């Protein structure tokens, strides 16, 4: 009964293909309907690609379900409900958090994930009278690093069902709509925050070279705080300048597993 929901459960929808596939499996298990005890939550940071927001709306309209769109706010109650039309698109929730904390998140202190996503969802659920609930995460069986880090304390039905990236990609090839972000080399490079500091450095450089203006917001945050998101890499402003050259600034390095998901 991997996809059975019979108690308050948040289906954490990152806006990616894997978590959307998990949502579809829940609907399919329940005859196309969202169980009464299920709450689908999408926490928007404002740094997602516009295609991600469109995909969330497409899932909502094509499957006839309610998806709760949430964003962090620095003032109490520290969250707000939005929708496709009103959702932030220029990093406003993320920037509010940085200004509130007065320092930048980094690989050790990933408070962006905890505040913008995990706690934002928890605050919403508490506001509707459900302070305790299960959380369902879209982690696949082939995501070894994420499984080991995030499975404890969360439901991971795709792991239990043996779902892999191939399963997910084959599913979306058969659907009348899809996420409008490229899938290559086994990943969706533009998934989650566009230039997330947990992504591999060459991946970030490739994304900046493809669209240099992507680096502007990140460089602005570093300049405002007077630091960088990572001490082991040049800042985004430097990477932006280097993006016009043809050389490789970094040796290859894997991205770091994160709650945000695919």
C-alpha positions as a Markdown table, in Angstrom:
| # | Residue | x | y | z |
|---|---|---|---|---|
| 1 | Unk | 0.0 | 0.0 | 0.0 |
| 2 | Unk | 2.9 | 2.3 | -0.9 |
| 3 | Unk | 0.7 | 5.1 | -2.2 |
| 4 | Unk | -2.1 | 4.8 | 0.4 |
| 5 | Unk | -2.8 | 8.0 | 2.3 |
| 6 | Unk | -5.1 | 7.6 | 5.3 |
| 7 | Unk | -3.8 | 10.2 | 7.7 |
| 8 | Unk | -2.7 | 13.9 | 7.2 |
| 9 | Unk | 0.1 | 13.8 | 4.6 |
| 10 | Unk | 1.9 | 16.6 | 2.7 |
| 11 | Unk | 2.9 | 15.6 | -0.8 |
| 12 | Unk | 5.9 | 17.8 | -1.3 |
| 13 | Unk | 5.8 | 18.9 | -4.9 |
| 14 | Unk | 9.1 | 20.5 | -6.0 |
| 15 | Unk | 7.8 | 21.3 | -9.5 |
| 16 | Unk | 10.0 | 18.6 | -11.1 |
| 17 | Unk | 9.1 | 15.5 | -13.1 |
| 18 | Unk | 9.9 | 13.0 | -10.3 |
| 19 | Unk | 7.7 | 14.6 | -7.6 |
| 20 | Unk | 4.9 | 15.1 | -10.2 |
| 21 | Unk | 5.1 | 11.4 | -11.1 |
| 22 | Unk | 4.8 | 10.6 | -7.4 |
| 23 | Unk | 1.7 | 12.8 | -7.2 |
| 24 | Unk | 0.3 | 11.0 | -10.3 |
| 25 | Unk | 0.9 | 7.6 | -8.6 |
| 26 | Unk | -1.1 | 8.8 | -5.6 |
| 27 | Unk | -3.9 | 9.9 | -7.8 |
| 28 | Unk | -3.8 | 6.7 | -9.8 |
| 29 | Unk | -3.9 | 4.6 | -6.7 |
| 30 | Unk | -7.0 | 6.5 | -5.5 |
| 31 | Unk | -9.0 | 6.4 | -8.7 |
| 32 | Unk | -7.8 | 9.7 | -10.1 |
| 33 | Unk | -8.8 | 11.6 | -6.9 |
| 34 | Unk | -6.7 | 13.3 | -4.2 |
| 35 | Unk | -7.3 | 11.6 | -0.9 |
| 36 | Unk | -9.1 | 13.8 | 1.7 |
| 37 | Unk | -6.1 | 13.6 | 4.0 |
| 38 | Unk | -3.6 | 14.7 | 1.3 |
| 39 | Unk | -2.2 | 18.2 | 0.9 |
| 40 | Unk | -0.1 | 19.0 | -2.2 |
| 41 | Unk | 2.2 | 21.8 | -1.4 |
| 42 | Unk | 4.6 | 23.7 | -3.8 |
| 43 | Unk | 7.0 | 26.1 | -2.0 |
| 44 | Unk | 8.2 | 28.7 | -4.5 |
| 45 | Unk | 11.5 | 30.4 | -3.8 |
| 46 | Unk | 11.2 | 32.9 | -6.7 |
| 47 | Unk | 14.3 | 31.5 | -8.4 |
| 48 | Unk | 12.6 | 28.7 | -10.2 |
| 49 | Unk | 12.6 | 28.8 | -14.0 |
| 50 | Unk | 9.2 | 30.0 | -15.4 |
| 51 | Unk | 8.7 | 26.6 | -17.0 |
| 52 | Unk | 8.6 | 25.1 | -13.5 |
| 53 | Unk | 5.7 | 27.4 | -12.5 |
| 54 | Unk | 3.9 | 26.5 | -15.7 |
| 55 | Unk | 4.4 | 22.8 | -15.1 |
| 56 | Unk | 2.9 | 23.1 | -11.6 |
| 57 | Unk | -0.1 | 24.8 | -13.0 |
| 58 | Unk | -0.4 | 22.2 | -15.8 |
| 59 | Unk | -0.5 | 19.4 | -13.2 |
| 60 | Unk | -3.1 | 21.3 | -11.3 |
| 61 | Unk | -5.4 | 21.9 | -14.3 |
| 62 | Unk | -4.8 | 18.6 | -16.2 |
| 63 | Unk | -5.4 | 16.5 | -13.1 |
| 64 | Unk | -8.1 | 18.6 | -11.6 |
| 65 | Unk | -6.5 | 18.9 | -8.2 |
| 66 | Unk | -5.7 | 21.7 | -5.7 |
| 67 | Unk | -2.1 | 22.5 | -5.2 |
| 68 | Unk | -1.3 | 24.9 | -2.4 |
| 69 | Unk | 1.3 | 27.5 | -3.6 |
| 70 | Unk | 3.3 | 28.9 | -0.7 |
| 71 | Unk | 6.1 | 31.4 | -0.3 |
| 72 | Unk | 8.3 | 32.5 | 2.6 |
| 73 | Unk | 7.8 | 36.0 | 4.1 |
| 74 | Unk | 10.0 | 37.6 | 6.6 |
| 75 | Unk | 7.1 | 39.0 | 8.6 |
| 76 | Unk | 4.7 | 36.8 | 10.7 |
| 77 | Unk | 3.2 | 34.3 | 10.0 |
| 78 | Unk | 6.3 | 33.9 | 7.8 |
| 79 | Unk | 4.5 | 32.5 | 4.8 |
| 80 | Unk | 1.8 | 33.5 | 2.3 |
| 81 | Unk | -0.4 | 31.7 | -0.2 |
| 82 | Unk | 0.1 | 32.6 | -3.8 |
| 83 | Unk | -1.0 | 31.2 | -7.2 |
| 84 | Unk | 0.4 | 31.0 | -10.7 |
| 85 | Unk | -0.4 | 34.6 | -11.4 |
| 86 | Unk | 0.9 | 36.1 | -8.2 |
| 87 | Unk | 3.9 | 33.8 | -7.5 |
| 88 | Unk | 7.3 | 35.6 | -7.2 |
| 89 | Unk | 9.5 | 35.3 | -10.3 |
| 90 | Unk | 12.5 | 37.4 | -9.3 |
| 91 | Unk | 13.8 | 35.7 | -6.1 |
| 92 | Unk | 11.8 | 37.9 | -3.7 |
| 93 | Unk | 11.2 | 35.3 | -1.0 |
| 94 | Unk | 14.8 | 34.1 | -1.1 |
| 95 | Unk | 16.1 | 37.7 | -1.0 |
| 96 | Unk | 13.8 | 38.5 | 2.0 |
| 97 | Unk | 15.3 | 35.5 | 3.8 |
| 98 | Unk | 18.9 | 36.6 | 3.1 |
| 99 | Unk | 18.2 | 40.2 | 4.3 |
| 100 | Unk | 16.5 | 38.8 | 7.4 |
| 101 | Unk | 19.5 | 36.5 | 8.3 |
| 102 | Unk | 22.1 | 39.0 | 7.1 |
| 103 | Unk | 24.3 | 36.2 | 5.8 |
| 104 | Unk | 24.2 | 33.8 | 2.8 |
| 105 | Unk | 23.2 | 30.1 | 2.9 |
| 106 | Unk | 26.0 | 27.7 | 2.1 |
| 107 | Unk | 26.6 | 23.9 | 1.8 |
| 108 | Unk | 26.9 | 23.6 | 5.6 |
| 109 | Unk | 24.1 | 26.0 | 6.6 |
| 110 | Unk | 21.4 | 25.3 | 4.1 |
| 111 | Unk | 18.8 | 27.5 | 5.8 |
| 112 | Unk | 17.4 | 28.4 | 2.4 |
| 113 | Unk | 15.9 | 24.9 | 2.1 |
| 114 | Unk | 14.7 | 24.8 | 5.7 |
| 115 | Unk | 13.1 | 28.2 | 5.7 |
| 116 | Unk | 11.8 | 28.6 | 2.1 |
| 117 | Unk | 10.5 | 25.1 | 1.8 |
| 118 | Unk | 10.4 | 22.8 | 4.9 |
| 119 | Unk | 9.3 | 25.4 | 7.6 |
| 120 | Unk | 7.1 | 27.3 | 5.1 |
| 121 | Unk | 5.1 | 24.2 | 4.6 |
| 122 | Unk | 5.0 | 23.4 | 8.3 |
| 123 | Unk | 3.8 | 26.9 | 9.1 |
| 124 | Unk | 1.0 | 26.6 | 6.6 |
| 125 | Unk | -0.1 | 23.2 | 7.9 |
| 126 | Unk | -0.1 | 24.5 | 11.5 |
| 127 | Unk | -2.2 | 27.5 | 10.3 |
| 128 | Unk | -5.0 | 25.2 | 9.1 |
| 129 | Unk | -5.0 | 23.2 | 12.3 |
| 130 | Unk | -2.7 | 20.3 | 11.3 |
| 131 | Unk | 0.6 | 20.7 | 13.3 |
| 132 | Unk | 1.5 | 17.0 | 12.8 |
| 133 | Unk | 1.5 | 15.2 | 9.5 |
| 134 | Unk | 3.5 | 12.8 | 7.4 |
| 135 | Unk | 5.6 | 14.2 | 4.5 |
| 136 | Unk | 5.9 | 12.4 | 1.2 |
| 137 | Unk | 9.0 | 13.1 | -0.8 |
| 138 | Unk | 9.7 | 12.4 | -4.5 |
| 139 | Unk | 13.0 | 10.5 | -4.1 |
| 140 | Unk | 13.7 | 7.7 | -6.6 |
| 141 | Unk | 15.3 | 4.3 | -5.9 |
| 142 | Unk | 18.3 | 5.3 | -7.9 |
| 143 | Unk | 19.1 | 8.5 | -6.0 |
| 144 | Unk | 21.4 | 6.8 | -3.4 |
| 145 | Unk | 22.7 | 10.0 | -1.8 |
| 146 | Unk | 19.3 | 11.6 | -1.4 |
| 147 | Unk | 17.8 | 8.3 | -0.1 |
| 148 | Unk | 20.4 | 8.0 | 2.7 |
| 149 | Unk | 20.0 | 11.7 | 3.7 |
| 150 | Unk | 16.3 | 12.3 | 3.4 |
| 151 | Unk | 14.4 | 9.0 | 3.9 |
| 152 | Unk | 14.5 | 9.0 | 7.7 |
| 153 | Unk | 11.3 | 10.5 | 9.0 |
| 154 | Unk | 9.7 | 10.9 | 5.6 |
| 155 | Unk | 7.6 | 8.7 | 3.3 |
| 156 | Unk | 9.5 | 7.8 | 0.1 |
| 157 | Unk | 7.0 | 5.7 | -1.9 |
| 158 | Unk | 9.0 | 5.8 | -5.2 |
| 159 | Unk | 12.0 | 4.2 | -3.4 |
| 160 | Unk | 9.6 | 1.5 | -2.0 |
| 161 | Unk | 8.2 | 1.0 | -5.5 |
| 162 | Unk | 11.6 | 0.7 | -7.1 |
| 163 | Unk | 11.1 | 3.7 | -9.4 |
| 164 | Unk | 14.1 | 5.0 | -11.3 |
| 165 | Unk | 14.8 | 7.9 | -13.6 |
| 166 | Unk | 14.0 | 5.7 | -16.6 |
| 167 | Unk | 10.6 | 5.0 | -15.2 |
| 168 | Unk | 9.9 | 8.7 | -14.7 |
| 169 | Unk | 11.1 | 9.8 | -18.1 |
| 170 | Unk | 9.2 | 7.0 | -19.9 |
| 171 | Unk | 6.0 | 8.1 | -18.1 |
| 172 | Unk | 6.4 | 11.8 | -19.2 |
| 173 | Unk | 7.0 | 10.8 | -22.8 |
| 174 | Unk | 3.5 | 9.4 | -22.9 |
| 175 | Unk | 1.7 | 12.4 | -21.3 |
| 176 | Unk | 0.0 | 15.3 | -23.2 |
| 177 | Unk | 2.0 | 17.8 | -21.2 |
| 178 | Unk | 5.5 | 17.9 | -19.7 |
| 179 | Unk | 8.0 | 20.1 | -17.9 |
| 180 | Unk | 9.5 | 22.5 | -20.4 |
| 181 | Unk | 13.1 | 22.1 | -19.1 |
| 182 | Unk | 15.7 | 20.1 | -20.9 |
| 183 | Unk | 16.7 | 16.6 | -19.5 |
| 184 | Unk | 20.2 | 15.7 | -20.4 |
| 185 | Unk | 23.0 | 13.5 | -19.0 |
| 186 | Unk | 20.6 | 12.0 | -16.5 |
| 187 | Unk | 19.5 | 15.3 | -14.9 |
| 188 | Unk | 17.4 | 18.4 | -15.4 |
| 189 | Unk | 20.1 | 21.2 | -15.1 |
| 190 | Unk | 17.6 | 24.0 | -14.7 |
| 191 | Unk | 15.5 | 22.2 | -12.0 |
| 192 | Unk | 15.0 | 23.9 | -8.6 |
| 193 | Unk | 16.7 | 27.3 | -8.1 |
| 194 | Unk | 18.3 | 28.2 | -11.4 |
| 195 | Unk | 21.9 | 28.6 | -10.2 |
| 196 | Unk | 21.6 | 26.8 | -6.8 |
| 197 | Unk | 25.0 | 26.7 | -5.1 |
| 198 | Unk | 24.6 | 23.0 | -4.5 |
| 199 | Unk | 24.8 | 22.3 | -8.2 |
| 200 | Unk | 28.1 | 21.2 | -9.7 |
| 201 | Unk | 30.3 | 24.2 | -10.7 |
| 202 | Unk | 30.6 | 23.2 | -14.3 |
| 203 | Unk | 26.9 | 22.9 | -14.5 |
| 204 | Unk | 26.5 | 26.4 | -13.1 |
| 205 | Unk | 29.0 | 27.8 | -15.6 |
| 206 | Unk | 27.2 | 26.1 | -18.4 |
| 207 | Unk | 23.9 | 27.7 | -17.3 |
| 208 | Unk | 25.6 | 31.1 | -17.0 |
| 209 | Unk | 27.1 | 30.8 | -20.5 |
| 210 | Unk | 23.8 | 29.8 | -21.9 |
| 211 | Unk | 22.1 | 32.8 | -20.3 |
| 212 | Unk | 24.5 | 35.2 | -18.5 |
| 213 | Unk | 21.7 | 37.3 | -16.8 |
| 214 | Unk | 21.0 | 34.3 | -14.6 |
| 215 | Unk | 24.0 | 35.2 | -12.5 |
| 216 | Unk | 22.9 | 38.8 | -11.8 |
| 217 | Unk | 20.6 | 38.0 | -8.9 |
| 218 | Unk | 23.1 | 35.7 | -7.2 |
| 219 | Unk | 25.9 | 38.2 | -7.6 |
| 220 | Unk | 23.6 | 40.9 | -6.2 |
| 221 | Unk | 23.0 | 38.9 | -3.0 |
| 222 | Unk | 26.7 | 38.3 | -2.6 |
| 223 | Unk | 27.5 | 42.0 | -3.0 |
| 224 | Unk | 24.8 | 43.0 | -0.5 |
| 225 | Unk | 26.2 | 40.7 | 2.2 |
| 226 | Unk | 29.8 | 41.0 | 1.3 |
| 227 | Unk | 30.5 | 37.3 | 0.9 |
| 228 | Unk | 29.9 | 34.3 | -1.3 |
| 229 | Unk | 27.5 | 31.3 | -1.2 |
| 230 | Unk | 30.6 | 29.0 | -1.2 |
| 231 | Unk | 34.1 | 29.5 | 0.1 |
| 232 | Unk | 35.5 | 26.9 | -2.2 |
| 233 | Unk | 34.5 | 28.6 | -5.5 |
| 234 | Unk | 34.6 | 32.1 | -7.0 |
| 235 | Unk | 31.6 | 34.2 | -6.5 |
| 236 | Unk | 28.8 | 34.5 | -9.0 |
| 237 | Unk | 30.0 | 37.9 | -10.2 |
| 238 | Unk | 33.4 | 36.4 | -11.0 |
| 239 | Unk | 31.8 | 33.4 | -12.7 |
| 240 | Unk | 29.6 | 35.8 | -14.7 |
| 241 | Unk | 32.8 | 37.6 | -16.0 |
| 242 | Unk | 34.5 | 34.3 | -16.7 |
| 243 | Unk | 31.5 | 33.0 | -18.7 |
| 244 | Unk | 32.6 | 34.9 | -21.8 |
| 245 | Unk | 35.8 | 32.9 | -22.0 |
| 246 | Unk | 36.1 | 29.5 | -23.6 |
| 247 | Unk | 38.1 | 27.7 | -20.9 |
| 248 | Unk | 36.9 | 25.5 | -18.0 |
| 249 | Unk | 37.1 | 27.3 | -14.6 |
| 250 | Unk | 36.5 | 24.1 | -12.6 |
| 251 | Unk | 37.4 | 20.4 | -12.7 |
| 252 | Unk | 34.2 | 18.3 | -12.6 |
| 253 | Unk | 32.3 | 18.0 | -9.3 |
| 254 | Unk | 29.0 | 16.4 | -8.5 |
| 255 | Unk | 26.0 | 18.3 | -7.3 |
| 256 | Unk | 25.1 | 17.9 | -3.6 |
| 257 | Unk | 21.9 | 16.1 | -2.6 |
| 258 | Unk | 19.2 | 18.5 | -1.4 |
| 259 | Unk | 15.6 | 18.3 | 0.0 |
| 260 | Unk | 14.4 | 20.3 | -3.0 |
| 261 | Unk | 14.3 | 17.3 | -5.3 |
| 262 | Unk | 13.4 | 16.9 | -9.0 |
